[in-house]
Amino acid sequence: MESDEEGFEYPIIDKEQCINCGLCNKVCPQTTLSDSKQPINIYAIKHPDQEIQLQSSSGGAFSLIAEWVIQKGGIVFGAIFDDNWNVIHGYTESISGLEKLRMSKYVQSKIGLSFIHTENFLKRGKIVMFVGTPCQIHGLKLFLRKDYENLITVDFVCHGVPSPKIWETYLNKTAKLNNIQQISFRNKKLGWENYSFVLQYKKQKSLSETLRKNPYLRGFIHDIYLRPCCYACKNKSFKSGSDFTLADFWGIKNTYPSLYDKNGISCLTINTH
């Protein structure tokens, strides 16, 4: 994998090693397309534990599914921060470990060896929940090349993935990396509908800016620096093959006012039986 000038990674084929088997094209979510599907059911969800609800981007539906998987002795994969605040895919086998997987992270995550680890756990009979963008879920399924009854896949209504290089530049200009204690793209101190970007520092006052004021979030929401393929996504509209799709249930105040909660409501679609 090699990064371009925007920090997006792309696969580069070593032509001296290539045997022209065509497998790379067969497992690529950009070249192997699936048909759009209709969800089986759609639910409004919120976690019964308000603390977890507040720690979640919307209503905490991810945590509800993930807790069930952990209680069954399973593994949960999702996006986490590494030691330098890059976004990568990692996994946890404990309820406490779910904390680092919660909350949206508006940066393209690096898959690394997560697909390989997922396959190894599945072959050992472990229940695996894998959470990612629609293209990541489609890519995982193509990589595995077979269905596993013990695999639960979860994607989300995706806005697109911003440039890792822009994220790196923003952090370097805004903060000293070794002074950051926590990052939240969706802090709810002003409510679910008016979320803030928060950089919590170890030794100084934290940075907190609303969606309308934070330059990184504004650029993301206005589609200024998404990965080029995101502008013509081939995996949206339930084409990924995921079992569940998560989203914020925006507008629930108008459609189902009795279910509205200022701390957040998740929209959960059931895509498979």
KEKOLDREN-993584 format. One record per residue: residue in three letters; x, y, z of N, C-alpha, C in turn; residue number from 1. Coordinates in steps of 0.1 Angstrom, whole numbers, plus 5000, padded with zeros to 4 digits. Atoms other than C-alpha are relative to their C-alpha. Example, Ala and Ser with C-alpha at 12.3 -4.5 7.8 and 13.67 -1.06 7.14 Angstrom:
<recs>
    aa   n_east   n_north   n_up   ca_east   ca_north   ca_up   c_east   c_north   c_up     i
   ala     5009      4988   5000      5123       4955    5078     5009      5012   5000     1
   ser     4991      4989   5000      5137       4989    5071     4992      5011   5008     2
</recs>
This chain:
<recs>
    aa   n_east   n_north   n_up   ca_east   ca_north   ca_up   c_east   c_north   c_up     i
   met     5009      4988   5000      5000       5000    5000     5009      5012   5000     1
   glu     4993      4988   5001      5013       5034    4991     4991      5012   5001     2
   ser     5008      4988   4998      5000       5069    5001     5002      5010   4989     3
   asp     4999      4989   5010      4992       5096    4976     5003      5013   5008     4
   glu     4996      4988   4994      4998       5133    4983     4989      5005   5011     5
   glu     5010      4997   4990      4965       5135    5003     4999      4990   5011     6
   gly     4999      5009   4989      4974       5106    5025     4991      4987   4998     7
   phe     5008      5012   5003      4950       5080    5009     5009      4989   4995     8
   glu     4992      5011   5004      4965       5046    5006     4994      4992   4988     9
   tyr     5004      5008   5011      4963       5026    4974     5009      4988   4998    10
   pro     4992      5012   5002      4974       4990    4965     5009      5002   4988    11
   ile     4990      5000   5012      5005       4989    4942     5004      4986   4998    12
   ile     4997      5013   5003      5011       4957    4924     5015      4999   4996    13
   asp     4986      5003   5003      5047       4943    4923     4999      4991   4987    14
   lys     5002      5008   5013      5047       4932    4886     5010      4989   4999    15
   glu     4990      5011   5001      5078       4910    4892     4994      4988   5008    16
   gln     5006      5011   4992      5057       4890    4917     4987      4995   4994    17
   cys     5014      5003   5005      5024       4891    4898     5000      4988   4991    18
   ile     5001      5012   5009      5013       4858    4882     4987      5001   4992    19
   asn     5012      4997   5009      4982       4874    4865     4988      4991   5004    20
   cys     5011      5009   4996      4957       4853    4885     4987      5008   5001    21
   gly     5013      4992   5000      4932       4882    4887     4993      5001   5013    22
   leu     5007      5000   4987      4924       4876    4924     4998      5014   5006    23
   cys     5001      4987   4994      4931       4912    4934     4988      5007   4995    24
   asn     5012      4993   5005      4903       4924    4911     4988      4993   5005    25
   lys     5011      5008   4995      4880       4896    4923     4996      5004   5014    26
   val     5003      4997   4986      4882       4908    4959     5000      5015   5003    27
   cys     5000      4986   4998      4883       4945    4953     4985      5006   5000    28
   pro     5013      4995   4999      4851       4963    4965     4996      5011   4990    29
   gln     5003      4990   5011      4855       4989    4937     4998      4994   4987    30
   thr     5002      5007   5014      4855       4964    4908     4991      4989   5000    31
   thr     5010      5011   4999      4833       4936    4921     4988      5006   5007    32
   leu     5011      4993   4995      4799       4952    4926     4989      4990   5004    33
   ser     5012      5008   4996      4768       4939    4944     4987      5008   4997    34
   asp     5013      4994   5003      4731       4947    4939     4995      5007   5013    35
   ser     5006      4993   4989      4712       4971    4962     4989      4992   5006    36
   lys     5011      5008   4993      4689       4955    4988     4992      5009   5008    37
   gln     5009      4992   4991      4659       4967    5008     5002      4994   5014    38
   pro     4999      5005   4986      4662       4965    5046     4987      4992   5003    39
   ile     5011      5008   4996      4640       4939    5063     4992      5008   5010    40
   asn     5006      4992   4989      4632       4962    5093     5008      5011   5004    41
   ile     4993      4988   4996      4641       4996    5106     4995      5003   5014    42
   tyr     5003      4997   4986      4642       5005    5143     5006      5013   5005    43
   ala     4994      4989   4993      4648       5035    5165     5005      4994   5013    44
   ile     4994      5007   4988      4672       5024    5193     5007      5010   5009    45
   lys     4992      4993   4991      4687       5039    5224     5005      4990   5011    46
   his     4995      5009   4990      4709       5022    5250     4993      5003   5013    47
   pro     5006      4997   4987      4692       5018    5284     5009      5007   5010    48
   asp     4991      4993   4991      4723       5030    5302     5003      5014   4994    49
   gln     4998      4986   5006      4723       5068    5297     5015      5004   4999    50
   glu     4986      4997   5001      4760       5070    5304     5006      4995   4987    51
   ile     4995      5006   5013      4768       5047    5274     4993      5008   4989    52
   gln     5007      4992   5010      4742       5066    5254     5007      5013   4997    53
   leu     4993      4987   5001      4761       5099    5261     5014      4998   4994    54
   gln     4987      5003   5005      4794       5082    5252     5000      4996   4985    55
   ser     5002      5005   5014      4780       5072    5218     4996      5011   4991    56
   ser     5003      4990   5010      4776       5092    5186     4985      5003   4999    57
   ser     5015      4998   5001      4738       5087    5185     4993      4994   5012    58
   gly     5007      5006   4988      4718       5063    5207     5006      4988   5006    59
   gly     4993      5011   4994      4743       5035    5214     4996      4987   4995    60
   ala     5004      5013   5006      4730       5008    5191     5012      4991   4998    61
   phe     4988      5008   5001      4765       4997    5184     5004      4992   5013    62
   ser     4996      5006   4987      4772       4990    5221     4990      4989   5003    63
   leu     5010      5010   4996      4740       4970    5225     5003      4987   4992    64
   ile     4996      5012   5008      4750       4946    5197     5013      4994   5004    65
   ala     4987      5004   4996      4786       4945    5207     5001      4993   5014    66
   glu     5001      5006   4986      4778       4937    5244     4995      4986   4999    67
   trp     5005      5014   5001      4758       4907    5233     5011      4991   4994    68
   val     4989      5008   5006      4787       4895    5211     5011      4996   5011    69
   ile     4990      5002   4990      4812       4899    5240     4995      4990   5010    70
   gln     5005      5009   4990      4789       4881    5264     4999      4986   4995    71
   lys     5000      5013   5006      4788       4852    5240     5015      4995   4998    72
   gly     4986      5004   5002      4826       4850    5241     5006      5004   4987    73
   gly     4995      4996   5013      4831       4868    5208     5009      5012   5000    74
   ile     4990      4989   5003      4853       4895    5193     4993      5011   4992    75
   val     5006      4989   5007      4844       4930    5182     5011      5008   4993    76
   phe     4990      4991   5007      4864       4949    5155     4993      5013   4997    77
   gly     5005      4987   5004      4861       4986    5148     5011      5010   5000    78
   ala     4990      4989   5001      4879       5019    5144     5004      5005   5014    79
   ile     4994      4995   4988      4902       5030    5172     5011      5010   4997    80
   phe     4989      4992   5002      4929       5056    5177     5013      4992   5004    81
   asp     4988      5005   4996      4965       5045    5178     5008      5010   5009    82
   asp     4993      4991   4991      4992       5061    5200     5003      5014   4995    83
   asn     4997      4987   5007      4997       5089    5175     4987      5006   4995    84
   trp     5014      4995   5004      4959       5095    5171     4997      4999   4986    85
   asn     5004      5004   5013      4958       5080    5137     4988      4990   5002    86
   val     5012      5009   4998      4926       5059    5131     5004      4987   4993    87
   ile     4997      5013   5006      4932       5022    5126     4989      4990   5005    88
   his     5009      5011   4996      4911       4990    5129     5006      4992   5011    89
   gly     4995      5009   4989      4915       4971    5162     4988      4992   5005    90
   tyr     5010      5009   4995      4895       4946    5182     5001      4999   5015    91
   thr     5001      5003   4985      4884       4938    5218     4992      4988   5003    92
   glu     5007      5012   4995      4873       4908    5237     4993      5003   5013    93
   ser     5006      4996   4987      4860       4927    5267     4990      5011   4999    94
   ile     5010      4989   5000      4831       4950    5276     5007      5013   5002    95
   ser     4993      4987   4998      4855       4976    5289     5007      5005   4988    96
   gly     4992      4996   5012      4874       4975    5256     4991      5007   4990    97
   leu     5009      4994   5010      4843       4987    5238     5001      5015   5000    98
   glu     4999      4986   4998      4849       5022    5251     5008      5007   4989    99
   lys     4992      4995   5010      4877       5028    5226     4995      4999   4986   100
   leu     5007      5002   5013      4855       5016    5197     4988      5009   4998   101
   arg     5012      4991   5001      4826       5039    5205     5003      5013   4993   102
   met     4999      4986   5006      4820       5073    5188     5006      4999   4986   103
   ser     4996      4998   5013      4824       5082    5152     5014      5006   4999   104
   lys     4987      4994   5002      4859       5089    5140     5002      5003   4985   105
   tyr     5001      4995   5014      4859       5110    5109     5014      5001   4993   106
   val     4987      5002   5008      4892       5098    5093     4999      4986   4994   107
   gln     5000      5013   5006      4898       5069    5070     5008      4991   5009   108
   ser     4993      5010   4991      4908       5039    5092     5009      4991   4991   109
   lys     4991      5009   5007      4937       5017    5082     4996      4986   5005   110
   ile     5004      5014   4996      4926       4980    5081     5011      4992   5005   111
   gly     4988      5008   4995      4961       4966    5086     4997      4985   4998   112
   leu     5002      5015   5001      4958       4929    5094     4986      4996   5005   113
   ser     5013      5003   4993      4922       4931    5107     4992      4989   4992   114
   phe     5007      5010   5008      4908       4910    5078     5006      4986   5003   115
   ile     4993      5012   4997      4934       4883    5085     4996      4995   5014   116
   his     5003      5004   4987      4927       4883    5122     4985      4996   5001   117
   thr     5014      5003   5000      4889       4882    5116     4999      4985   4995   118
   glu     5001      5013   5006      4893       4851    5094     5006      4989   5010   119
   asn     4994      5009   4991      4915       4834    5120     4990      4997   5012   120
   phe     5010      5002   4989      4889       4840    5148     4988      4992   4995   121
   leu     5011      5007   5006      4861       4828    5125     5003      4985   4999   122
   lys     4997      5014   5002      4879       4796    5117     5002      4992   5014   123
   arg     4999      5006   4986      4884       4790    5155     4986      4999   5006   124
   gly     5014      5001   4995      4846       4792    5159     4995      5012   5008   125
   lys     5004      4988   4992      4845       4826    5176     4990      5008   4992   126
   ile     5009      4990   5006      4816       4850    5170     5008      5012   4998   127
   val     4992      4988   5003      4831       4880    5153     4990      5011   4995   128
   met     5007      4988   5005      4814       4914    5149     5010      5010   4994   129
   phe     4991      4991   5007      4831       4936    5123     4992      5012   4996   130
   val     5007      4987   5003      4821       4973    5121     5009      5008   4991   131
   gly     4992      4992   5009      4833       4994    5092     4991      5008   4990   132
   thr     5007      4993   5011      4823       5016    5062     4994      4989   4991   133
   pro     5005      5010   5010      4802       4999    5035     5011      4994   4991   134
   cys     4989      5005   5009      4833       4995    5013     5009      4990   5008   135
   gln     4992      5009   4992      4852       4979    5042     4993      4987   5002   136
   ile     5008      5013   4998      4824       4954    5049     5000      4992   4987   137
   his     5000      5008   5013      4821       4945    5012     5014      4994   4997   138
   gly     4987      5005   5001      4859       4942    5011     5003      4988   5008   139
   leu     4998      5011   4991      4859       4919    5041     4993      4987   4994   140
   lys     5007      5012   5005      4833       4896    5026     5006      4994   4987   141
   leu     4993      5005   5012      4852       4894    4993     5013      4993   5003   142
   phe     4987      5006   4996      4884       4887    5011     4998      4986   5006   143
   leu     5003      5013   4994      4868       4858    5031     4996      4990   4990   144
   arg     5003      5009   5011      4854       4843    4999     4990      4989   5004   145
   lys     5010      5009   4996      4828       4824    5018     4992      5006   5012   146
   asp     5008      4995   4989      4800       4830    5043     5003      4992   5013   147
   tyr     4998      5006   4987      4804       4823    5080     4988      5004   5009   148
   glu     5012      4997   4992      4774       4819    5103     5004      5007   5013   149
   asn     4996      4994   4988      4795       4832    5132     5006      5014   4998   150
   leu     4995      4986   5004      4803       4866    5114     4988      5009   5000   151
   ile     5011      4989   5000      4781       4897    5122     5007      5012   4994   152
   thr     4994      4988   5006      4789       4926    5099     4990      5012   5002   153
   val     5007      4988   4997      4778       4962    5107     5007      5011   4993   154
   asp     4995      4988   5006      4782       4992    5085     4991      5012   5004   155
   phe     5008      4988   4996      4767       5027    5087     4998      5009   4988   156
   val     5002      4991   5011      4753       5054    5065     5011      5010   5000   157
   cys     4987      4994   5001      4786       5068    5054     5000      5013   4992   158
   his     4999      4987   5007      4793       5105    5045     5012      5000   4991   159
   gly     4987      5000   5008      4827       5095    5030     5011      5001   5010   160
   val     4988      4999   4991      4862       5093    5045     5009      5011   4997   161
   pro     4991      4988   5002      4883       5124    5049     5015      4995   4999   162
   ser     4986      5002   5002      4920       5126    5041     5008      4998   5013   163
   pro     4991      5002   4988      4944       5111    5067     5010      5011   5001   164
   lys     4990      4989   5001      4969       5138    5056     4995      5013   5006   165
   ile     5006      4988   4994      4945       5166    5064     4998      4999   5015   166
   trp     5001      5003   4986      4938       5150    5098     5013      5002   5007   167
   glu     4987      4999   4995      4975       5148    5105     5004      5014   5001   168
   thr     4996      4986   5001      4981       5184    5094     4992      5008   5010   169
   tyr     5008      4993   4990      4952       5196    5115     5004      4998   5014   170
   leu     4995      5003   4986      4964       5179    5147     5013      5007   5003   171
   asn     4986      4994   4998      5000       5191    5142     4999      5015   5002   172
   lys     5001      4985   4999      4988       5227    5138     4992      5004   5012   173
   thr     5009      4997   4990      4963       5225    5166     5005      4996   5014   174
   ala     4996      5005   4987      4979       5204    5194     5014      4993   4999   175
   lys     4989      5009   4999      5010       5186    5206     4995      4986   5003   176
   leu     5006      5013   5000      5003       5149    5201     5002      4994   5014   177
   asn     4997      5006   4987      5019       5139    5234     4993      5006   5012   178
   asn     5008      4993   4989      4996       5163    5253     4986      4997   4999   179
   ile     5015      5003   5002      4963       5148    5240     4996      4988   5009   180
   gln     5005      5011   4992      4943       5127    5264     4989      4993   4994   181
   gln     5012      5006   5007      4911       5121    5244     4996      5009   4989   182
   ile     5006      4993   5011      4895       5131    5211     4986      4996   4998   183
   ser     5014      5003   5003      4858       5133    5204     4995      5008   4989   184
   phe     5006      4993   5011      4843       5142    5171     4985      5003   5002   185
   arg     5014      4999   4998      4808       5140    5185     4997      5002   5015   186
   asn     5003      4997   4986      4808       5154    5220     4986      5006   5002   187
   lys     5014      4997   4999      4773       5158    5233     4997      5010   5011   188
   lys     5003      4991   4989      4777       5184    5260     4990      5011   4997   189
   leu     5010      4990   5004      4756       5208    5240     4988      4993   4993   190
   gly     5011      5008   5006      4732       5179    5229     5004      4993   4988   191
   trp     4997      5009   5012      4731       5153    5202     4999      5008   4987   192
   glu     5002      4993   5013      4719       5177    5175     5009      5012   4998   193
   asn     4991      4989   5002      4745       5203    5182     5014      4996   5006   194
   tyr     4988      5006   4994      4776       5182    5188     5012      5008   4997   195
   ser     4988      4992   5000      4811       5195    5193     5012      4991   4997   196
   phe     4987      5007   5001      4846       5185    5184     5008      5004   5012   197
   val     4993      4997   4988      4866       5182    5216     5014      4993   5000   198
   leu     4986      5005   4998      4904       5178    5221     5002      5002   5015   199
   gln     4998      5000   4986      4909       5169    5258     5015      4999   5003   200
   tyr     4986      5000   4998      4944       5178    5269     5003      4994   5014   201
   lys     4996      5005   4987      4964       5163    5298     5003      5011   5010   202
   lys     4995      4990   4991      4978       5195    5313     4995      5015   4997   203
   gln     5005      4987   5002      4958       5224    5299     4985      5000   4996   204
   lys     5014      4999   5003      4923       5237    5290     4997      4993   4987   205
   ser     5003      5008   5012      4906       5215    5264     4995      5010   4989   206
   leu     5006      4993   5012      4896       5227    5229     4987      4994   4998   207
   ser     5013      5005   5003      4859       5225    5222     4994      5010   4991   208
   glu     5006      4992   5011      4843       5238    5190     4988      4993   4994   209
   thr     5012      5006   5006      4808       5232    5176     5003      4997   4985   210
   leu     4999      5004   5014      4803       5217    5141     5002      5012   4991   211
   arg     5000      4988   5008      4798       5252    5127     5013      5007   5001   212
   lys     4988      4992   4998      4831       5265    5141     5013      4992   4998   213
   asn     4987      5008   5002      4856       5236    5139     5004      4999   4986   214
   pro     4997      5000   5015      4875       5239    5106     5001      4986   4995   215
   tyr     4999      5014   5006      4882       5201    5103     4986      4994   4997   216
   leu     5014      5006   5002      4845       5191    5108     4993      5008   4988   217
   arg     5006      4993   5010      4834       5219    5085     5004      4996   4986   218
   gly     4994      5005   5012      4857       5207    5057     4994      4987   4996   219
   phe     5006      5013   5002      4844       5172    5062     4986      5000   4996   220
   ile     5015      5000   5003      4807       5180    5062     4998      5006   4986   221
   his     5002      4994   5013      4812       5202    5031     5007      4993   4989   222
   asp     4995      5009   5010      4829       5173    5012     5013      5006   4993   223
   ile     4989      4993   5006      4861       5193    5006     5012      4990   4998   224
   tyr     4988      5008   5001      4887       5165    5012     4996      4985   5003   225
   leu     5003      5014   5000      4870       5131    5009     5008      4992   4991   226
   arg     4993      5009   5010      4886       5101    4992     4993      5001   4987   227
   pro     5007      4998   5013      4879       5105    4955     4989      4991   4997   228
   cys     5011      5010   5004      4859       5073    4951     4987      5002   5009   229
   cys     5011      4998   4992      4836       5085    4979     4989      5009   4993   230
   tyr     5009      4991   5008      4821       5111    4955     4991      4992   4991   231
   ala     5009      5009   5009      4807       5082    4934     5001      4986   5006   232
   cys     4999      5012   4993      4804       5055    4960     4993      4988   4994   233
   lys     5006      5012   5006      4798       5020    4946     4995      4990   5010   234
   asn     5004      5010   4989      4789       5004    4980     4989      5005   5008   235
   lys     5011      4995   4992      4761       5026    4993     4987      4993   4996   236
   ser     5013      5006   5003      4724       5018    4992     4999      4985   5003   237
   phe     5001      5013   4995      4728       4986    5011     5006      4990   4990   238
   lys     4994      5009   5009      4751       4970    4986     5012      4992   5006   239
   ser     4988      5006   4994      4778       4960    5011     4997      4985   5005   240
   gly     5003      5014   4995      4760       4928    5023     5000      4999   5015   241
   ser     4999      5000   4986      4761       4939    5059     4987      4995   5007   242
   asp     5011      5004   4993      4738       4924    5085     4992      5011   5006   243
   phe     5006      4988   4994      4731       4957    5102     5006      5013   4994   244
   thr     4995      4986   5003      4733       4994    5092     4996      5009   5010   245
   leu     5003      4990   4989      4736       5021    5118     5000      5014   4994   246
   ala     5001      4986   5004      4728       5058    5115     4995      5008   5011   247
   asp     5007      4991   4991      4717       5088    5135     4985      5001   4995   248
   phe     5014      4999   5004      4679       5089    5135     4996      5015   5000   249
   trp     5003      4986   5001      4678       5126    5124     4985      5001   4996   250
   gly     5014      4997   5004      4642       5140    5121     4990      4992   5008   251
   ile     5010      5008   4992      4627       5116    5147     4991      5009   5008   252
   lys     5008      4991   4992      4615       5146    5166     4987      5004   4992   253
   asn     5012      4997   5009      4591       5153    5136     4992      4988   4997   254
   thr     5007      5011   5004      4582       5118    5126     4994      4991   5011   255
   tyr     5004      5008   4988      4580       5100    5160     5004      5008   5013   256
   pro     4996      4991   4989      4581       5128    5186     5001      4993   5014   257
   ser     5000      5007   4987      4573       5104    5215     5013      4992   5002   258
   leu     4988      5008   4999      4606       5085    5208     5012      5009   5001   259
   tyr     4988      4991   5001      4628       5116    5206     5007      5001   5014   260
   asp     4991      4999   4988      4657       5118    5231     5011      5010   4997   261
   lys     4990      4990   5003      4679       5149    5232     5015      4994   5002   262
   asn     4987      5006   4998      4708       5126    5242     5004      4990   4988   263
   gly     4997      5008   5012      4706       5107    5208     4991      4988   4998   264
   ile     5008      5011   5004      4686       5081    5190     5007      4994   4987   265
   ser     4994      5007   5012      4701       5055    5166     4989      4995   4991   266
   cys     5008      5007   5010      4685       5042    5134     5007      4987   4997   267
   leu     4995      5013   5002      4691       5005    5131     4992      4993   4989   268
   thr     5007      5008   5010      4683       4986    5099     5005      4986   5000   269
   ile     4997      5014   5000      4681       4949    5098     5000      4996   4985   270
   asn     4999      5003   5014      4694       4937    5064     5000      4985   4996   271
   thr     5000      5015   5003      4696       4899    5067     4992      4993   5010   272
   his     5008      5009   4991      4676       4871    5083     5009      4993   5010   273
</recs>
